[in-house]
Amino acid sequence: MTNKALKIPYEIISAAKQGDENALRYILRMFSPYIKKIAARPHYDVFGNYTQTTDEDMEAYIQYRLVMGILNNFEILSQNK
């Protein structure tokens, strides 16, 4: 298992906290693969074949919670890198 940590620049995080739409979109794009993975649901077609599909309502809810968390709960303590 590899540890692929998301590295979002301080400037982007700070701009997102201030409500910058482009910065929020950037963060959502960075988290998109993870969000899609946790919003995946099992699906069986009429022939019984198993696939996974993204629950779009769950995906939208997770994105909403991420944005609200950044805007309302995220606290920037320092600019140390």
PDB file of N, CA, C and O in Angstrom, chain B, residues numbered from 101:
ATOM      1  N   MET B 101       0.846  -1.180   0.000  1.00  0.00           N
ATOM      2  CA  MET B 101       0.000   0.000   0.000  1.00  0.00           C
ATOM      3  C   MET B 101       0.884   1.233   0.000  1.00  0.00           C
ATOM      4  O   MET B 101       1.783   1.368   0.830  1.00  0.00           O
ATOM      5  N   THR B 102       0.620   2.127  -0.934  1.00  0.00           N
ATOM      6  CA  THR B 102       1.407   3.341  -1.005  1.00  0.00           C
ATOM      7  C   THR B 102       0.696   4.472  -0.277  1.00  0.00           C
ATOM      8  O   THR B 102      -0.532   4.511  -0.196  1.00  0.00           O
ATOM      9  N   ASN B 103       1.483   5.372   0.239  1.00  0.00           N
ATOM     10  CA  ASN B 103       0.931   6.519   0.951  1.00  0.00           C
ATOM     11  C   ASN B 103       0.978   7.723   0.025  1.00  0.00           C
ATOM     12  O   ASN B 103       1.990   8.421  -0.037  1.00  0.00           O
ATOM     13  N   LYS B 104      -0.111   7.972  -0.696  1.00  0.00           N
ATOM     14  CA  LYS B 104      -0.193   9.113  -1.597  1.00  0.00           C
ATOM     15  C   LYS B 104      -0.953  10.232  -0.892  1.00  0.00           C
ATOM     16  O   LYS B 104      -2.176  10.334  -1.000  1.00  0.00           O
ATOM     17  N   ALA B 105      -0.224  11.053  -0.182  1.00  0.00           N
ATOM     18  CA  ALA B 105      -0.854  12.159   0.537  1.00  0.00           C
ATOM     19  C   ALA B 105      -1.183  13.285  -0.438  1.00  0.00           C
ATOM     20  O   ALA B 105      -0.394  13.614  -1.323  1.00  0.00           O
ATOM     21  N   LEU B 106      -2.349  13.858  -0.257  1.00  0.00           N
ATOM     22  CA  LEU B 106      -2.723  15.015  -1.060  1.00  0.00           C
ATOM     23  C   LEU B 106      -1.939  16.217  -0.556  1.00  0.00           C
ATOM     24  O   LEU B 106      -1.897  16.494   0.643  1.00  0.00           O
ATOM     25  N   LYS B 107      -1.321  16.921  -1.491  1.00  0.00           N
ATOM     26  CA  LYS B 107      -0.573  18.115  -1.116  1.00  0.00           C
ATOM     27  C   LYS B 107      -1.214  19.312  -1.801  1.00  0.00           C
ATOM     28  O   LYS B 107      -1.029  19.558  -2.993  1.00  0.00           O
ATOM     29  N   ILE B 108      -1.965  20.037  -1.007  1.00  0.00           N
ATOM     30  CA  ILE B 108      -2.645  21.224  -1.513  1.00  0.00           C
ATOM     31  C   ILE B 108      -1.892  22.434  -0.978  1.00  0.00           C
ATOM     32  O   ILE B 108      -1.702  22.553   0.233  1.00  0.00           O
ATOM     33  N   PRO B 109      -1.457  23.339  -1.862  1.00  0.00           N
ATOM     34  CA  PRO B 109      -0.690  24.503  -1.420  1.00  0.00           C
ATOM     35  C   PRO B 109      -1.463  25.357  -0.404  1.00  0.00           C
ATOM     36  O   PRO B 109      -2.690  25.451  -0.441  1.00  0.00           O
ATOM     37  N   TYR B 110      -0.710  25.961   0.485  1.00  0.00           N
ATOM     38  CA  TYR B 110      -1.280  26.819   1.527  1.00  0.00           C
ATOM     39  C   TYR B 110      -2.153  27.914   0.921  1.00  0.00           C
ATOM     40  O   TYR B 110      -3.229  28.216   1.437  1.00  0.00           O
ATOM     41  N   GLU B 111      -1.685  28.505  -0.177  1.00  0.00           N
ATOM     42  CA  GLU B 111      -2.412  29.608  -0.808  1.00  0.00           C
ATOM     43  C   GLU B 111      -3.804  29.161  -1.264  1.00  0.00           C
ATOM     44  O   GLU B 111      -4.769  29.917  -1.161  1.00  0.00           O
ATOM     45  N   ILE B 112      -3.900  27.923  -1.770  1.00  0.00           N
ATOM     46  CA  ILE B 112      -5.192  27.390  -2.223  1.00  0.00           C
ATOM     47  C   ILE B 112      -6.118  27.186  -1.027  1.00  0.00           C
ATOM     48  O   ILE B 112      -7.296  27.539  -1.077  1.00  0.00           O
ATOM     49  N   ILE B 113      -5.585  26.622   0.035  1.00  0.00           N
ATOM     50  CA  ILE B 113      -6.388  26.381   1.242  1.00  0.00           C
ATOM     51  C   ILE B 113      -6.877  27.697   1.825  1.00  0.00           C
ATOM     52  O   ILE B 113      -8.041  27.821   2.206  1.00  0.00           O
ATOM     53  N   SER B 114      -5.994  28.668   1.892  1.00  0.00           N
ATOM     54  CA  SER B 114      -6.361  29.970   2.432  1.00  0.00           C
ATOM     55  C   SER B 114      -7.435  30.640   1.568  1.00  0.00           C
ATOM     56  O   SER B 114      -8.390  31.213   2.091  1.00  0.00           O
ATOM     57  N   ALA B 115      -7.273  30.566   0.254  1.00  0.00           N
ATOM     58  CA  ALA B 115      -8.268  31.162  -0.649  1.00  0.00           C
ATOM     59  C   ALA B 115      -9.605  30.443  -0.523  1.00  0.00           C
ATOM     60  O   ALA B 115     -10.656  31.084  -0.549  1.00  0.00           O
ATOM     61  N   ALA B 116      -9.578  29.122  -0.386  1.00  0.00           N
ATOM     62  CA  ALA B 116     -10.817  28.352  -0.229  1.00  0.00           C
ATOM     63  C   ALA B 116     -11.524  28.755   1.059  1.00  0.00           C
ATOM     64  O   ALA B 116     -12.747  28.892   1.082  1.00  0.00           O
ATOM     65  N   LYS B 117     -10.774  28.941   2.108  1.00  0.00           N
ATOM     66  CA  LYS B 117     -11.353  29.353   3.386  1.00  0.00           C
ATOM     67  C   LYS B 117     -12.040  30.703   3.264  1.00  0.00           C
ATOM     68  O   LYS B 117     -13.020  30.973   3.959  1.00  0.00           O
ATOM     69  N   GLN B 118     -11.521  31.556   2.374  1.00  0.00           N
ATOM     70  CA  GLN B 118     -12.123  32.878   2.153  1.00  0.00           C
ATOM     71  C   GLN B 118     -13.295  32.820   1.183  1.00  0.00           C
ATOM     72  O   GLN B 118     -13.936  33.840   0.928  1.00  0.00           O
ATOM     73  N   GLY B 119     -13.587  31.629   0.632  1.00  0.00           N
ATOM     74  CA  GLY B 119     -14.737  31.476  -0.245  1.00  0.00           C
ATOM     75  C   GLY B 119     -14.429  31.555  -1.730  1.00  0.00           C
ATOM     76  O   GLY B 119     -15.353  31.647  -2.537  1.00  0.00           O
ATOM     77  N   ASP B 120     -13.151  31.521  -2.118  1.00  0.00           N
ATOM     78  CA  ASP B 120     -12.774  31.574  -3.530  1.00  0.00           C
ATOM     79  C   ASP B 120     -13.283  30.307  -4.243  1.00  0.00           C
ATOM     80  O   ASP B 120     -12.886  29.193  -3.900  1.00  0.00           O
ATOM     81  N   GLU B 121     -14.162  30.492  -5.233  1.00  0.00           N
ATOM     82  CA  GLU B 121     -14.780  29.358  -5.922  1.00  0.00           C
ATOM     83  C   GLU B 121     -13.770  28.502  -6.667  1.00  0.00           C
ATOM     84  O   GLU B 121     -13.881  27.276  -6.670  1.00  0.00           O
ATOM     85  N   ASN B 122     -12.785  29.132  -7.299  1.00  0.00           N
ATOM     86  CA  ASN B 122     -11.773  28.363  -8.032  1.00  0.00           C
ATOM     87  C   ASN B 122     -10.944  27.497  -7.087  1.00  0.00           C
ATOM     88  O   ASN B 122     -10.602  26.363  -7.422  1.00  0.00           O
ATOM     89  N   ALA B 123     -10.626  28.021  -5.926  1.00  0.00           N
ATOM     90  CA  ALA B 123      -9.863  27.244  -4.947  1.00  0.00           C
ATOM     91  C   ALA B 123     -10.702  26.069  -4.427  1.00  0.00           C
ATOM     92  O   ALA B 123     -10.185  24.965  -4.249  1.00  0.00           O
ATOM     93  N   LEU B 124     -11.974  26.307  -4.189  1.00  0.00           N
ATOM     94  CA  LEU B 124     -12.852  25.221  -3.742  1.00  0.00           C
ATOM     95  C   LEU B 124     -12.981  24.146  -4.817  1.00  0.00           C
ATOM     96  O   LEU B 124     -12.977  22.955  -4.506  1.00  0.00           O
ATOM     97  N   ARG B 125     -13.094  24.559  -6.083  1.00  0.00           N
ATOM     98  CA  ARG B 125     -13.158  23.590  -7.182  1.00  0.00           C
ATOM     99  C   ARG B 125     -11.873  22.766  -7.264  1.00  0.00           C
ATOM    100  O   ARG B 125     -11.915  21.559  -7.500  1.00  0.00           O
ATOM    101  N   TYR B 126     -10.733  23.428  -7.066  1.00  0.00           N
ATOM    102  CA  TYR B 126      -9.442  22.739  -7.086  1.00  0.00           C
ATOM    103  C   TYR B 126      -9.401  21.649  -6.009  1.00  0.00           C
ATOM    104  O   TYR B 126      -8.986  20.520  -6.270  1.00  0.00           O
ATOM    105  N   ILE B 127      -9.831  22.001  -4.814  1.00  0.00           N
ATOM    106  CA  ILE B 127      -9.832  21.032  -3.717  1.00  0.00           C
ATOM    107  C   ILE B 127     -10.796  19.885  -4.006  1.00  0.00           C
ATOM    108  O   ILE B 127     -10.472  18.726  -3.748  1.00  0.00           O
ATOM    109  N   LEU B 128     -11.970  20.194  -4.534  1.00  0.00           N
ATOM    110  CA  LEU B 128     -12.923  19.141  -4.890  1.00  0.00           C
ATOM    111  C   LEU B 128     -12.344  18.213  -5.957  1.00  0.00           C
ATOM    112  O   LEU B 128     -12.556  17.001  -5.908  1.00  0.00           O
ATOM    113  N   ARG B 129     -11.609  18.781  -6.928  1.00  0.00           N
ATOM    114  CA  ARG B 129     -10.963  17.949  -7.946  1.00  0.00           C
ATOM    115  C   ARG B 129      -9.908  17.045  -7.330  1.00  0.00           C
ATOM    116  O   ARG B 129      -9.776  15.884  -7.716  1.00  0.00           O
ATOM    117  N   MET B 130      -9.158  17.576  -6.371  1.00  0.00           N
ATOM    118  CA  MET B 130      -8.119  16.775  -5.713  1.00  0.00           C
ATOM    119  C   MET B 130      -8.730  15.603  -4.937  1.00  0.00           C
ATOM    120  O   MET B 130      -8.162  14.511  -4.910  1.00  0.00           O
ATOM    121  N   PHE B 131      -9.879  15.831  -4.313  1.00  0.00           N
ATOM    122  CA  PHE B 131     -10.524  14.797  -3.510  1.00  0.00           C
ATOM    123  C   PHE B 131     -11.489  13.921  -4.307  1.00  0.00           C
ATOM    124  O   PHE B 131     -12.030  12.952  -3.774  1.00  0.00           O
ATOM    125  N   SER B 132     -11.708  14.254  -5.581  1.00  0.00           N
ATOM    126  CA  SER B 132     -12.695  13.551  -6.392  1.00  0.00           C
ATOM    127  C   SER B 132     -12.514  12.025  -6.433  1.00  0.00           C
ATOM    128  O   SER B 132     -13.500  11.309  -6.259  1.00  0.00           O
ATOM    129  N   PRO B 133     -11.302  11.495  -6.656  1.00  0.00           N
ATOM    130  CA  PRO B 133     -11.167  10.026  -6.683  1.00  0.00           C
ATOM    131  C   PRO B 133     -11.571   9.378  -5.351  1.00  0.00           C
ATOM    132  O   PRO B 133     -12.221   8.333  -5.338  1.00  0.00           O
ATOM    133  N   TYR B 134     -11.187   9.996  -4.246  1.00  0.00           N
ATOM    134  CA  TYR B 134     -11.540   9.455  -2.933  1.00  0.00           C
ATOM    135  C   TYR B 134     -13.048   9.520  -2.707  1.00  0.00           C
ATOM    136  O   TYR B 134     -13.647   8.565  -2.213  1.00  0.00           O
ATOM    137  N   ILE B 135     -13.655  10.638  -3.064  1.00  0.00           N
ATOM    138  CA  ILE B 135     -15.100  10.801  -2.884  1.00  0.00           C
ATOM    139  C   ILE B 135     -15.851   9.772  -3.717  1.00  0.00           C
ATOM    140  O   ILE B 135     -16.797   9.153  -3.230  1.00  0.00           O
ATOM    141  N   LYS B 136     -15.439   9.584  -4.968  1.00  0.00           N
ATOM    142  CA  LYS B 136     -16.091   8.592  -5.830  1.00  0.00           C
ATOM    143  C   LYS B 136     -15.952   7.185  -5.251  1.00  0.00           C
ATOM    144  O   LYS B 136     -16.872   6.373  -5.352  1.00  0.00           O
ATOM    145  N   LYS B 137     -14.810   6.905  -4.652  1.00  0.00           N
ATOM    146  CA  LYS B 137     -14.585   5.574  -4.074  1.00  0.00           C
ATOM    147  C   LYS B 137     -15.506   5.323  -2.883  1.00  0.00           C
ATOM    148  O   LYS B 137     -16.077   4.239  -2.762  1.00  0.00           O
ATOM    149  N   ILE B 138     -15.654   6.299  -2.015  1.00  0.00           N
ATOM    150  CA  ILE B 138     -16.496   6.060  -0.842  1.00  0.00           C
ATOM    151  C   ILE B 138     -17.985   6.217  -1.147  1.00  0.00           C
ATOM    152  O   ILE B 138     -18.832   5.797  -0.357  1.00  0.00           O
ATOM    153  N   ALA B 139     -18.308   6.830  -2.311  1.00  0.00           N
ATOM    154  CA  ALA B 139     -19.712   6.946  -2.717  1.00  0.00           C
ATOM    155  C   ALA B 139     -20.133   5.793  -3.634  1.00  0.00           C
ATOM    156  O   ALA B 139     -21.262   5.773  -4.124  1.00  0.00           O
ATOM    157  N   ALA B 140     -19.235   4.840  -3.865  1.00  0.00           N
ATOM    158  CA  ALA B 140     -19.554   3.704  -4.738  1.00  0.00           C
ATOM    159  C   ALA B 140     -20.497   2.743  -4.022  1.00  0.00           C
ATOM    160  O   ALA B 140     -20.361   2.482  -2.826  1.00  0.00           O
ATOM    161  N   ARG B 141     -21.445   2.233  -4.777  1.00  0.00           N
ATOM    162  CA  ARG B 141     -22.422   1.280  -4.247  1.00  0.00           C
ATOM    163  C   ARG B 141     -22.480   0.061  -5.146  1.00  0.00           C
ATOM    164  O   ARG B 141     -22.318   0.186  -6.360  1.00  0.00           O
ATOM    165  N   PRO B 142     -22.707  -1.117  -4.577  1.00  0.00           N
ATOM    166  CA  PRO B 142     -22.818  -2.315  -5.413  1.00  0.00           C
ATOM    167  C   PRO B 142     -24.087  -2.265  -6.269  1.00  0.00           C
ATOM    168  O   PRO B 142     -25.119  -1.737  -5.854  1.00  0.00           O
ATOM    169  N   HIS B 143     -23.980  -2.814  -7.438  1.00  0.00           N
ATOM    170  CA  HIS B 143     -25.120  -2.833  -8.344  1.00  0.00           C
ATOM    171  C   HIS B 143     -25.124  -4.168  -9.087  1.00  0.00           C
ATOM    172  O   HIS B 143     -24.089  -4.619  -9.579  1.00  0.00           O
ATOM    173  N   TYR B 144     -26.281  -4.785  -9.163  1.00  0.00           N
ATOM    174  CA  TYR B 144     -26.446  -6.022  -9.915  1.00  0.00           C
ATOM    175  C   TYR B 144     -27.428  -5.752 -11.047  1.00  0.00           C
ATOM    176  O   TYR B 144     -28.529  -5.251 -10.819  1.00  0.00           O
ATOM    177  N   ASP B 145     -27.022  -6.089 -12.273  1.00  0.00           N
ATOM    178  CA  ASP B 145     -27.934  -5.885 -13.395  1.00  0.00           C
ATOM    179  C   ASP B 145     -28.952  -7.023 -13.459  1.00  0.00           C
ATOM    180  O   ASP B 145     -28.953  -7.904 -12.599  1.00  0.00           O
ATOM    181  N   VAL B 146     -29.814  -7.007 -14.471  1.00  0.00           N
ATOM    182  CA  VAL B 146     -30.890  -7.995 -14.575  1.00  0.00           C
ATOM    183  C   VAL B 146     -30.360  -9.418 -14.772  1.00  0.00           C
ATOM    184  O   VAL B 146     -31.084 -10.385 -14.539  1.00  0.00           O
ATOM    185  N   PHE B 147     -29.096  -9.550 -15.202  1.00  0.00           N
ATOM    186  CA  PHE B 147     -28.495 -10.870 -15.396  1.00  0.00           C
ATOM    187  C   PHE B 147     -27.704 -11.333 -14.178  1.00  0.00           C
ATOM    188  O   PHE B 147     -27.127 -12.420 -14.184  1.00  0.00           O
ATOM    189  N   GLY B 148     -27.676 -10.508 -13.135  1.00  0.00           N
ATOM    190  CA  GLY B 148     -26.972 -10.860 -11.914  1.00  0.00           C
ATOM    191  C   GLY B 148     -25.502 -10.474 -11.913  1.00  0.00           C
ATOM    192  O   GLY B 148     -24.770 -10.853 -10.999  1.00  0.00           O
ATOM    193  N   ASN B 149     -25.055  -9.727 -12.919  1.00  0.00           N
ATOM    194  CA  ASN B 149     -23.660  -9.290 -12.982  1.00  0.00           C
ATOM    195  C   ASN B 149     -23.427  -8.158 -11.993  1.00  0.00           C
ATOM    196  O   ASN B 149     -24.216  -7.218 -11.896  1.00  0.00           O
ATOM    197  N   TYR B 150     -22.326  -8.271 -11.265  1.00  0.00           N
ATOM    198  CA  TYR B 150     -21.987  -7.289 -10.232  1.00  0.00           C
ATOM    199  C   TYR B 150     -21.132  -6.172 -10.820  1.00  0.00           C
ATOM    200  O   TYR B 150     -20.167  -6.431 -11.538  1.00  0.00           O
ATOM    201  N   THR B 151     -21.487  -4.956 -10.517  1.00  0.00           N
ATOM    202  CA  THR B 151     -20.665  -3.788 -10.828  1.00  0.00           C
ATOM    203  C   THR B 151     -20.784  -2.806  -9.673  1.00  0.00           C
ATOM    204  O   THR B 151     -21.632  -2.956  -8.794  1.00  0.00           O
ATOM    205  N   GLN B 152     -19.935  -1.817  -9.692  1.00  0.00           N
ATOM    206  CA  GLN B 152     -20.060  -0.742  -8.711  1.00  0.00           C
ATOM    207  C   GLN B 152     -20.413   0.533  -9.460  1.00  0.00           C
ATOM    208  O   GLN B 152     -19.825   0.839 -10.497  1.00  0.00           O
ATOM    209  N   THR B 153     -21.363   1.261  -8.937  1.00  0.00           N
ATOM    210  CA  THR B 153     -21.745   2.540  -9.516  1.00  0.00           C
ATOM    211  C   THR B 153     -21.635   3.616  -8.449  1.00  0.00           C
ATOM    212  O   THR B 153     -21.730   3.344  -7.252  1.00  0.00           O
ATOM    213  N   THR B 154     -21.436   4.830  -8.906  1.00  0.00           N
ATOM    214  CA  THR B 154     -21.341   5.947  -7.969  1.00  0.00           C
ATOM    215  C   THR B 154     -22.738   6.440  -7.628  1.00  0.00           C
ATOM    216  O   THR B 154     -23.533   6.764  -8.510  1.00  0.00           O
ATOM    217  N   ASP B 155     -23.017   6.491  -6.344  1.00  0.00           N
ATOM    218  CA  ASP B 155     -24.274   7.064  -5.865  1.00  0.00           C
ATOM    219  C   ASP B 155     -24.117   8.579  -5.954  1.00  0.00           C
ATOM    220  O   ASP B 155     -23.440   9.188  -5.126  1.00  0.00           O
ATOM    221  N   GLU B 156     -24.740   9.180  -6.952  1.00  0.00           N
ATOM    222  CA  GLU B 156     -24.548  10.602  -7.204  1.00  0.00           C
ATOM    223  C   GLU B 156     -25.066  11.483  -6.077  1.00  0.00           C
ATOM    224  O   GLU B 156     -24.505  12.547  -5.816  1.00  0.00           O
ATOM    225  N   ASP B 157     -26.122  11.053  -5.410  1.00  0.00           N
ATOM    226  CA  ASP B 157     -26.618  11.818  -4.260  1.00  0.00           C
ATOM    227  C   ASP B 157     -25.603  11.806  -3.127  1.00  0.00           C
ATOM    228  O   ASP B 157     -25.361  12.830  -2.488  1.00  0.00           O
ATOM    229  N   MET B 158     -25.008  10.635  -2.880  1.00  0.00           N
ATOM    230  CA  MET B 158     -23.996  10.524  -1.827  1.00  0.00           C
ATOM    231  C   MET B 158     -22.759  11.342  -2.203  1.00  0.00           C
ATOM    232  O   MET B 158     -22.176  12.010  -1.349  1.00  0.00           O
ATOM    233  N   GLU B 159     -22.359  11.292  -3.468  1.00  0.00           N
ATOM    234  CA  GLU B 159     -21.210  12.062  -3.929  1.00  0.00           C
ATOM    235  C   GLU B 159     -21.446  13.560  -3.718  1.00  0.00           C
ATOM    236  O   GLU B 159     -20.561  14.265  -3.233  1.00  0.00           O
ATOM    237  N   ALA B 160     -22.628  14.042  -4.077  1.00  0.00           N
ATOM    238  CA  ALA B 160     -22.958  15.462  -3.902  1.00  0.00           C
ATOM    239  C   ALA B 160     -22.981  15.835  -2.420  1.00  0.00           C
ATOM    240  O   ALA B 160     -22.537  16.918  -2.038  1.00  0.00           O
ATOM    241  N   TYR B 161     -23.501  14.934  -1.591  1.00  0.00           N
ATOM    242  CA  TYR B 161     -23.554  15.201  -0.147  1.00  0.00           C
ATOM    243  C   TYR B 161     -22.147  15.297   0.446  1.00  0.00           C
ATOM    244  O   TYR B 161     -21.876  16.178   1.262  1.00  0.00           O
ATOM    245  N   ILE B 162     -21.262  14.399   0.041  1.00  0.00           N
ATOM    246  CA  ILE B 162     -19.894  14.421   0.557  1.00  0.00           C
ATOM    247  C   ILE B 162     -19.182  15.691   0.103  1.00  0.00           C
ATOM    248  O   ILE B 162     -18.463  16.315   0.884  1.00  0.00           O
ATOM    249  N   GLN B 163     -19.382  16.075  -1.161  1.00  0.00           N
ATOM    250  CA  GLN B 163     -18.782  17.310  -1.654  1.00  0.00           C
ATOM    251  C   GLN B 163     -19.304  18.518  -0.868  1.00  0.00           C
ATOM    252  O   GLN B 163     -18.536  19.406  -0.497  1.00  0.00           O
ATOM    253  N   TYR B 164     -20.606  18.540  -0.620  1.00  0.00           N
ATOM    254  CA  TYR B 164     -21.213  19.621   0.160  1.00  0.00           C
ATOM    255  C   TYR B 164     -20.599  19.694   1.556  1.00  0.00           C
ATOM    256  O   TYR B 164     -20.239  20.771   2.031  1.00  0.00           O
ATOM    257  N   ARG B 165     -20.483  18.534   2.207  1.00  0.00           N
ATOM    258  CA  ARG B 165     -19.918  18.513   3.569  1.00  0.00           C
ATOM    259  C   ARG B 165     -18.456  18.962   3.578  1.00  0.00           C
ATOM    260  O   ARG B 165     -18.020  19.626   4.518  1.00  0.00           O
ATOM    261  N   LEU B 166     -17.702  18.607   2.546  1.00  0.00           N
ATOM    262  CA  LEU B 166     -16.308  19.041   2.453  1.00  0.00           C
ATOM    263  C   LEU B 166     -16.236  20.559   2.326  1.00  0.00           C
ATOM    264  O   LEU B 166     -15.462  21.204   3.032  1.00  0.00           O
ATOM    265  N   VAL B 167     -17.032  21.129   1.437  1.00  0.00           N
ATOM    266  CA  VAL B 167     -17.030  22.585   1.245  1.00  0.00           C
ATOM    267  C   VAL B 167     -17.478  23.296   2.517  1.00  0.00           C
ATOM    268  O   VAL B 167     -16.850  24.272   2.927  1.00  0.00           O
ATOM    269  N   MET B 168     -18.547  22.827   3.144  1.00  0.00           N
ATOM    270  CA  MET B 168     -19.014  23.454   4.385  1.00  0.00           C
ATOM    271  C   MET B 168     -17.976  23.314   5.500  1.00  0.00           C
ATOM    272  O   MET B 168     -17.807  24.222   6.315  1.00  0.00           O
ATOM    273  N   GLY B 169     -17.293  22.191   5.531  1.00  0.00           N
ATOM    274  CA  GLY B 169     -16.239  22.006   6.525  1.00  0.00           C
ATOM    275  C   GLY B 169     -15.103  22.998   6.329  1.00  0.00           C
ATOM    276  O   GLY B 169     -14.573  23.543   7.297  1.00  0.00           O
ATOM    277  N   ILE B 170     -14.734  23.228   5.087  1.00  0.00           N
ATOM    278  CA  ILE B 170     -13.667  24.193   4.796  1.00  0.00           C
ATOM    279  C   ILE B 170     -14.120  25.604   5.173  1.00  0.00           C
ATOM    280  O   ILE B 170     -13.387  26.338   5.836  1.00  0.00           O
ATOM    281  N   LEU B 171     -15.318  25.979   4.753  1.00  0.00           N
ATOM    282  CA  LEU B 171     -15.789  27.345   4.980  1.00  0.00           C
ATOM    283  C   LEU B 171     -16.102  27.648   6.442  1.00  0.00           C
ATOM    284  O   LEU B 171     -15.834  28.752   6.918  1.00  0.00           O
ATOM    285  N   ASN B 172     -16.667  26.674   7.158  1.00  0.00           N
ATOM    286  CA  ASN B 172     -17.149  26.950   8.514  1.00  0.00           C
ATOM    287  C   ASN B 172     -16.261  26.433   9.635  1.00  0.00           C
ATOM    288  O   ASN B 172     -16.208  27.042  10.703  1.00  0.00           O
ATOM    289  N   ASN B 173     -15.563  25.325   9.418  1.00  0.00           N
ATOM    290  CA  ASN B 173     -14.858  24.688  10.531  1.00  0.00           C
ATOM    291  C   ASN B 173     -13.348  24.694  10.408  1.00  0.00           C
ATOM    292  O   ASN B 173     -12.648  24.435  11.387  1.00  0.00           O
ATOM    293  N   PHE B 174     -12.834  24.983   9.226  1.00  0.00           N
ATOM    294  CA  PHE B 174     -11.398  24.898   9.015  1.00  0.00           C
ATOM    295  C   PHE B 174     -10.723  26.117   9.613  1.00  0.00           C
ATOM    296  O   PHE B 174     -11.150  27.250   9.388  1.00  0.00           O
ATOM    297  N   GLU B 175      -9.678  25.881  10.368  1.00  0.00           N
ATOM    298  CA  GLU B 175      -8.957  26.981  11.006  1.00  0.00           C
ATOM    299  C   GLU B 175      -7.500  26.951  10.568  1.00  0.00           C
ATOM    300  O   GLU B 175      -6.818  25.938  10.723  1.00  0.00           O
ATOM    301  N   ILE B 176      -7.028  28.063  10.024  1.00  0.00           N
ATOM    302  CA  ILE B 176      -5.638  28.176   9.592  1.00  0.00           C
ATOM    303  C   ILE B 176      -4.837  28.753  10.737  1.00  0.00           C
ATOM    304  O   ILE B 176      -5.067  29.886  11.161  1.00  0.00           O
ATOM    305  N   LEU B 177      -3.890  27.965  11.237  1.00  0.00           N
ATOM    306  CA  LEU B 177      -3.123  28.390  12.405  1.00  0.00           C
ATOM    307  C   LEU B 177      -1.873  29.172  12.048  1.00  0.00           C
ATOM    308  O   LEU B 177      -1.580  30.189  12.677  1.00  0.00           O
ATOM    309  N   SER B 178      -1.128  28.712  11.046  1.00  0.00           N
ATOM    310  CA  SER B 178       0.091  29.402  10.666  1.00  0.00           C
ATOM    311  C   SER B 178       0.408  29.140   9.212  1.00  0.00           C
ATOM    312  O   SER B 178      -0.225  28.311   8.558  1.00  0.00           O
ATOM    313  N   GLN B 179       1.405  29.865   8.715  1.00  0.00           N
ATOM    314  CA  GLN B 179       1.779  29.740   7.323  1.00  0.00           C
ATOM    315  C   GLN B 179       3.020  28.872   7.176  1.00  0.00           C
ATOM    316  O   GLN B 179       3.626  28.854   6.105  1.00  0.00           O
ATOM    317  N   ASN B 180       3.415  28.154   8.215  1.00  0.00           N
ATOM    318  CA  ASN B 180       4.594  27.288   8.148  1.00  0.00           C
ATOM    319  C   ASN B 180       4.372  26.179   7.149  1.00  0.00           C
ATOM    320  O   ASN B 180       3.296  25.583   7.106  1.00  0.00           O
ATOM    321  N   LYS B 181       5.378  25.896   6.346  1.00  0.00           N
ATOM    322  CA  LYS B 181       5.246  24.858   5.314  1.00  0.00           C
ATOM    323  C   LYS B 181       5.984  23.609   5.693  1.00  0.00           C
ATOM    324  O   LYS B 181       5.978  22.636   4.939  1.00  0.00           O
TER     325      LYS B 181
END
